[in-house]
Amino acid sequence: MTDVELRDPAFTERYRAIAARDSRFDGQFYTAVRTTGIYCRPSCPARTPKAENVAFYLTSAAAHEAGFRACKRCLPEAAPGTPAWDLRRDLTGRAMRLVADGVVDREGVSGLATRLGYSERQLHRLLVGELGAGPLALARAQRAQTARALLVGTSLRLADVAFAAGFGSIRQFNDTVAEVFGATPSEVRARARRSGRGAAGAGGRARPGGAEVGSSHRGRPRPVPTSVPGADLADSAQETADEPVRISLTLPVREPFDAQGVLEFLAVRSIEGVETSDVSALRYARTFALPHGPGAFEVRVPRPGSGRVDLDLELADLADAPVAVARVRRLLDLDADPVAVDLALASDPVLAPSVAAVPGIRVPGTLDPAELLVRAIVGQQISVAAARTHLSRLARGVGTPYASAFEGLTRLFPSPAQVADGAPTHLRLPARTLATVVGAGRDLADGTLALSVGDDPEDLRRRLVARPGIGPWTAGYVALRVLGDPDVLMDGDVALLAGARNLGLVSAEAPRPHQFKELARRGAAWAPWRSYAAMHLWRSA
């Protein structure tokens, strides 16, 4: 450690966090100890190392690349995700969102680079300079995290864990787990069971407070021969019966977590047959499309303040497990930094009572950017209830039927091509709105219009507003929920304005244009958390 490092304010802040064992920073950075060769989460209960022996990394991948192994005591891979990837609008944030969605595993580094508009060499250089690890290392770290989670929390065969985590061979799986965790896959699982953090056996769930995946495996994943160390999983995988793969997981979440609020938001917008919910029981379920086929999930919050969300997955292919988990986390905004958000918004004396009443408010994301765009267009200038009616009619008319074990789920949300073909028949909307829906569906289907979690916010808004029938409100709403942009306060939203009036943020007597200007002026002080402030205003409305 150099004198420059010791004088670095960021280093000082992080060192204070690990000295206090502050769990708020878990997942936001990793602490590596040179004398032990181990990296930990900030809240690790081990004795605080001397400052001169410490190095901090923004990703676990960077710690791996520097030669450190994961701590067996605090399990840094089990921490919630990093909120910075939504807060940051730069290349790094965009790349990390796409890596989490499995783009490197599906499309390779070339696919990631193409989506981001850089060459592979440029992308590697920029990510190494910013994060200490390139795209392959970041994807490899994610595979290691997924593998550890499945080893610790399920009774899946080791070969199935390797396949589900995205490894190309069992040898690669064994080598990576040993390098990252300092133990073989079997040892990782056995150690977790001895400590009480593992699965409770087939059909069981890990006990509360254990690792982030606790669960059961039912159904049949693709069989993989385990006797050949270097077997290629993709080549040896074979299709089995149509019975879906079912696993149960437990997702970590930063507290406080307004579970009721986020589930209410989804419930009032739920589409018949595609989604079902019971807010009083803190339960929500829906169908969704995944890279290897359709699936469904159900989430339940066991109790407020538990720091966990229980997730049951129903998958066509076990390989979709990590993508499904990443998308559900984004839908529920589980990687937010609620303490930072609440502290910032509570500094406004008018918002403070709302923040105190609803700590840990979340901004719901989406499972499918194309679906969210269709929802946003249909919902322009009509009520939430009316939009739900129109979309349910569309889903009944053209959505693909789906047989699920989860009660109430009977079909998938229509694909872009189905939307383009079916909207004229099943949506009773003004001609201009209908034309916008059909055009968006057609262009999404043929690739003329592409939306993803890795889009640049300003570019996304520009492309959407340039389309006939889409205004700033719709573009802002899409950025809010597709990108998880934490700093969106949508222009012209009458519901936001109603909430602002109810809270006394704007004068009810002033003309509406002046009210919008006053809201924008007042909202400038809430940056970079204006999306979360909007959720408080919507709730008030």
N, C-alpha and C positions, 0 to 999 in steps of 0.2 A: 504494500500500500504506500502510495506516495503522499507527500505533503499536499499536493494539488487535490488528490482524492479526498483527503481529510477535510480540506477547506470547502469542498463542493457542497452547496446547500442541499442538493438532492440526496447526496450520500448521508448527510447529517440527519435529514428527515427520515430516511429509511432505517438508519441505524437506531434512531429513537423508537421507531415502530417495532423493530425486532426486540429491543431491550424491554419494551412494554408488552411484548407478545400480543400485539394488536391484531386481532383476527379480521378487522376491516380491510386490511391490506392483502389478505390471502388471495392469491391468483393475480395480483396486480404487479408483483415482482417476486423474484426468487433470491434467496440468500445462499451464496456459496462460501464454504469455509475451506481455505487453502490447506490447513493443517490436517483435515480429515478427508478431503476429497468428496465431501457430501454437500448437496444443496437442499434447502428446506423452505417451507412456507414461513412467512413472518411470525406466525403465532406458535412456532415449534416450541414445545415445553423444555427442550434441552437447554443447558446453560448457555447464556449469551456469549458468543465468541468475542475475542478482542477485535477491536476495529481494524487493526493492521492486518488481521487474517481474513477479512471479509471482502467479498466482491458481490455486486448486485447485478442481476440479469433481468431483462424485461420478459423473457420467455424461458421455459424449461429447455427448449431446443438449444438456446445459446449456452445454457449451463452444460448440457450434454456435449456440445461441440467443444467446450473448454475442458472436458475430461472429468466432470463431476457426476456422481451418481445420486439418485433420489434417496432422501432420508427414509429409513424404514420405520421411523417413529411417528413423524407428522404427516407422511404420505402427501407430499406437495402436489402430486398428480390428481389428487381428489378434491382440490380446491375449486370453487366456482371460477368461471372464466373471467377474462380481463375486460373490464368495462371500457378501457381506452380504445378498443377497436371500433366501437360505435362513436365514441366522442371524437376520435381523430378522423378527419376527412381526407387525409393524405393517402399516398400510395400504400404505406404500411398498414393503415387501418383497413383499406379496401382489400389488400392481399390477405390479411389475416381472416377476414370474414369469408373469403372464398376458400381458403385452406380449410377452415372449420367446416365448410359445406362439402368437403371432399373433392374439390375440383382437381387438385394435383393427382389424387388417386385415380380419378376417372379420365382426365384429359392430359395428364403429365404437366411438366413445367412449361412446355410450349403452349399448352392450352391456357394455363394461368397467365402467361406473359401476353398472349393474344388478347385475352379479356381485359387486361390492364393497359394495353397499348404500348408495351415496351418489348424490347428484345430480351431473350432469355439472359444474355450476359448482363445487360443493364439491370434487369430485375434482380438477379443474384447479387450484383455489386451493391445495389441500393439497400436491399434487405439485410445483407451482412453488415453494412455500415451502420444501419439503424438499429438492428435487433441482435446482431452477432451470429445470425444463422440464415442460411439461404432457404429457398422454397422446399428443396428435398428434405433438409434437416427439420424444417417446421412440420412438414407432413409426417415425417418419421416420428417426431415427438408426439404428434397426435395419435398415430397408430399405437405407440407405446402406452399412452394414457388410456386409450380404449381397451387395449389388451389387459392392462392391470385392472381396470374396472370390471371387465368380464371375468377375469380369473378370480378376483376377490369376491365378487357378488353373485356369480351364477354357478350352476353345476354343468355348464357346457363342457364337452370334450375339448382337450387342448387344441386339437386340430381345428375344431369349429371356432374356437376363440381366435386362432390365427387367421382364419378366413374372414370372420366377421370384422376383425380389426384392420383388414386391408393388406396383410402381408402376402407377398408373392410366393413364399415357400415356408415350410416349417423350419428350415435351417435359419432363414432370415428372422423369423419370429423368435426362435430360441436365442439367437445371437443378440438381437436388439434388447430383449427383456433382460438378459444377463448383463449387458453393458449398461443399461439405464438403471436397473434396480439391484444389481449386484447379486442376483439369484436366478435360478432357472424358473421357468413358468410353474412347474410343480412346487417348487419351494415357496414362490410367492403365494400360491393358493394355500399351501399347508400353513404357512406363517399366519396368514389372515384368519384361518379357521381356529388356530390355537389361541389367537388374541381375541376371538369373538367377533371379528369384523367380516367374516365370510358369509357365504350363503347358508341358509338354514337347511340345505339339502334340496333335492328336487321337489318342486312345488312349494318351497318355503320362501320367506323374505328375510333379509338380514335384520337383525334386531335394531331398534332405533338407536341413532347415534353412531352407527357403524359407517362403513365406507359408502361412497355415493352410489354404488350399484348393489342392490340387494335383491335376490330374486329367484325366479324359477324359470326353467326352460321347458316348454312343451312344444309339440310339433316336431318336425324332422328337418334339420338343416341339410345342406348338401353333404354327402359323405366324402371324407377325405382320408386316404390311407395314411396311417400314422407311423408305419414301420420304415418308411424311406425318408431319412433326414432331409434330403434336398428336394423332396417332391414338390412339383409345381401345383399350387392349389387351384389355379384357374383351369389348368389342363385336366386335372383329376376330378374336379367337381362335376357332379352329375345331377340332373334334375330328378326330383323325387315326386311323390304324390302331390296333389294340389293343396293338401292341408297346409295352412300357413304356419310360419314359425312364430312362437309366442314367448316373449321373455318379459320379465318384470324388473324394473330398475328403480333406483332412488336417486333423484337429482339434487345436488346441493344448491342452496340458494342463500344469498346474503340477506340477513335480517336488518331492519324490519322489512316485511314483505306483505303488501296489501293484496293478499290472495283473493279475497272477496271482490275487490274492485276490478281486478283484471278478469276474473271469471264472469262478473256481471257484464263487463264491456263485451266479451265474446258471446255471452248468452243472448243478449238483446239483439245481436246481429246474426244469430245462428240460423242456418239454412236447413229446412226440413229434409231429413234423410241423410244429409252430409254431416250435420253436427247435432249433438244433444248435450244437455247440461242440467245440473241440479245445483244451483248456487248455494242453497241452504246446506247441502252436504259437501260443498267445495269440490265438486266433480264436473269435469268437462270431457267430452269425447268427440272424435270426428274421424272421417276418412281423409286420406291424402295420397297423392301420387309421389312415388319415389323413383330413383334411377333404375331399379331392377323390377319395378312392378308396383301395383297398388297396395296400400296398407291402411291401418287404422291404429288409433291409440286412445287411451283413457288416462287422464291425470286426476289425481286426488291429493288434497293437502290434508295430511293426517290430523294436524292441529296447528293453530296459529303459533308462530314462534318456534316451530320445530326445526327450522333451517333445512327443510327437505320437502320435496314434491315427489310423490309416488307415481311412477309411469309404467303402464302396461302397454307393450307394443305387440302388434299383429302384423307380420311382415311376409311378403311373398318370397323374400330372400334375406338370409341372415346378414349378407354383406351390406344391407341398407341400415343396419342398426346404428352405426355412428352418425350417419347423415340424419336419420330420424331424430336422434337425441339432440343434435345441434339445432335442428329446425324447431323442435319443441322448446328448447331453451330460448330461442329468439322470439318465438310466439309469446311466451310468458315473460320475456325480458328478465330472465333469471340472473344475467350477468351484470345488471345495473349496479351502480354504487349508491345505494339509497341514503347513506349517511351524508355523503357529499351533496347530493341533491337536496335533501331536507334542510341541511344547514344553510345552503345558499338561498333557497326560497323562503325560509323562515326569517331571513334578514329583512324581508318586506313586511312591515307590521300589519298590512291588510291581508296578506296571504298567510301569515303565521298561524292564525287559528285553524285554518284549513289543513295546514301541514301537521299541526299538533293532533288534529282529529283523525287524519288519515296518513300516518307515517308509512314510508316505504312504498309510495304510489308508483305504479309501473306504466310504461307505454307499450301496449300489446303490439307485437310484430305480425308477421304473416308466414305461412308455410310455403306459399307459392306467389311470387311477384305478379305473374300473369293474372291469376285469380283476383289478387288485390286490386289491380288496375280495373278489371271489369266491375268489381264491387264499387269502386270509387266513382266510376262513370255513371253507373246505374243510380247511385245515391246522390248525384248532383241535384240540388234544389228540391229534394223531397225528403220526407222524414225517414228516420231509421227503420221504423215499422213498415213503411211503404216499400222501401228498398228490399227489406227482408221478404216481403210477399212476392215481389217481382222475381227475385233471385231464386226463391223456393220453387216458383212455377217453372223457371228455366231449368233448374236441376231435375225436377220431375219429368220434364219433357224430353231432355236430351242427355242428361247425366248418365254415365255408365253404371248399371246395377252392380252392387257389391254386397256379398254376403259376409256379415261380420258377427263375431261372437258378442260384440258390445251392443247392448240393447239400443234400438232406435236408429242405427246406422244401416242404410240400405243402398246408398249410391255415392259415387264420386262427384265432385264439382266438375262441371263440363270443361273439357279441354278447350283451348283457343279455337280450334277448328270447329268443335261442336257449338261453341258460342256463336261463331260467325254464321253457321248454317241454321241454328235454331232460334236465334234472337228475334228475327222478324215474326216468327209464328208465336213465340211464347212470352215476349216482353211487350207490354202495353204501355209504351213510352212515347213521348213526342218524337216526331220524325227525325229531328236533328240529333237528339240523344241516341235514338236507335241506330242511326247511321254511324255515330261515333263508336258505339259498342261493336257493331259489325266490322267497321274498319280496324279497330284495335284487335279484335279476335283474328281477323284475316292476317294482319301484319305480324302478330305474335306467332301465328301458326307457321307462316312461311319464313320467319326469321328477319323480316324487314325491320321489325321492332323487337329489341331484346332488352330485358330487364333482369337484373341480378343484384344480389347483396353486395357485389363488388363495384357497383356503379359509383361514379363521382356525383355527389348530390347536385351540384350546379348544372352539370351536363345532363343529368336525368331530368331536372326541371325544364331545362331549355328544350330538350327533345320532345317532352310531353306537351308543353305549352305551344309548340310549333304545330301541333296536330289540330285539325278543326274540331271544335267542340270541347276542348280541354283547356281549362283556365288555371290560374295560379293556385286556387284552392285545391283542385284535384291533384295537381302536381305536388303541392306541399304535403297533402295527405299521403300520397304514395311514398314520398321520401321519408315521411315520418314512420310509416309502418314497414316498408320494404327494407330500408337501409338502417332502421333503428336510429335515425338522426335525432339526437337529443335536444336540438336547438331550433325547432320549427314552431312558429306561432303564425298560423295561417291567416292570410289577409282575407277579409270579407266573410269570416265564419260567424254567422248570426248566433249560433249556440255559444261560442266563446264570448261574444259580446253580451249575451244574456247572463252568462255566469259572472262576467266582469261587473255588470250592473248589480247583480245580487250581492256581490262581495264589496261593493262600494269603490271599485277601482276606477270606474268612469261615471260621469254624471248622466242620470237617466233623462234629464231635461234637455241636454245638448242634442243637436241634430246628429243623426246616425253617422255621417261622414266624420264629424268631429269626435264622436265616440271611438271610432276605429283608429283615428290618429292618436288619441289619448292612450288607447290600449297598446298600440305599437310603441309609443314613447315610454310608457310605464314598463312594458315588457323588455325593453332593452336592458334593464337592470337585472333581469333574470338569466341572461346568457351565462354559460352555455347550456342552460337547462330549461329552455322555454317550452320544449315538448312536454316536460313533466308539469310545468305550470299550466299548460293547456289542459292536462288531465284534471287538475284541480278545478279549473274554470268549467269544464264540461260537467264535472260532478255537481258543481254548484248550480248549473243550469238545469 
